[in-house]
Amino acid sequence: MNDSPGWAPPGSSPSDEPDHGAQQQGEPADQPAPEQRAWGEQWARRQPPPGRWAATGRRTPPPVPPAPAPGGGWGTGRRQPPAPRPGVIPLRPLGVSEILDGAVAIMRAHWRTVLGISLIVSIVTQGLITAATGLWFNNGRGNESKVLDDPDATVGQALRAVGDTLGDSGVTLLLGVLGTIVTTALLTVVAARAVLGRNVSAKEAWAGARPHLLQLCGLLLLIPTIAAAVIAAGMTPGLLLAVAGVPSEGAALASLGGLAAACVAAWLWVRFSLAAPALMLEKQGIIQALRRSFKLVRGSWGRVFGIQLLAVVLVFIVGAIVEIPTSLVAMVIGGDNAMDWLSGASVSVGWTFLIVVGVGGVISSTITFPISAGVTALLYMDQRIRREALDLELVRAAGMSGNSAEGHGEDQPTVGSTSWN
């Protein structure tokens, strides 16, 4: 006899009783016994999944379920939580637009401190530039361009004219660089606090930046000096050849060497572009800050260059929007001499014209200084987030808890070297 569940011999056994018990319990007469149901359930579990059967007799496999949405579902286990955002940026690796938007957000969130600092520095620097232009460079402009345009001018005369031109513009450039130094120092402190969602007054920003102002001044003067030395070294062979009596070949070699040296100088400029925030926030010396910037930009030169270039274009556009109307007003006030002066002719202009141009420069610098300083500071933080997991330190400094997004680099974090408070 086969005693396997679900099998019954033909006929009826005298000992078999009708299913009165099942009927008494309210179950249908044709319901299988518990042993049969258990065996049937085991059999059903061993069968392939249901599917559609084609006309050939082959089973069509069941449809494949859709893939989960990115960022969560079956593949990743669980959805990544959003990055903490105590201040103006999320504490994770940033995109290009987030860095530019963050620089504007710093100015909007802390506009009293940011615009107050920028306005004071702009008034001082533009006032000195206007005074220098009106007192020293007003009557002597244009002589250098005449010498450079003269085909009969000697090499010595040309070199003196170039030196005079660089000297005239060097004073204006030096004053502008000094204004940029002070603004960068103060606004870097503001940007660091803004990332943590903390307010900072102009007095607090000055107190944080003052101990390192001389070092920052030396740093930001050293970088242009290095660039100028590289360009001069590239042009020196051609200039020596021109002085030796081969002017055409010397000029060609000087131009080629200057172009190649300018490319090297631009490469170095980008590699050192994060030295200022490294000096301010990590409390390092000048050489250490240069090395720090060199390391942070390593492997990301193109990205850093692109973001800095976008910042320069943005600053140029904003400055042009502000300065073009004021320049037009100054030209109307100054008359023909003003138009000739703007074109580089050797004419004198009045103080009213210079003051109106200076007012346009003050307004432009007040708006553009925070943008350039904010982009540099946020780019420095972004590079440290990508390489050193700085976002973990910022989360702890902000007193928050959360998981940062992925995307950190291979370097170990230097969480003890930065002062954010």
Disulfide bonds with the S-S distance in Angstrom:
none
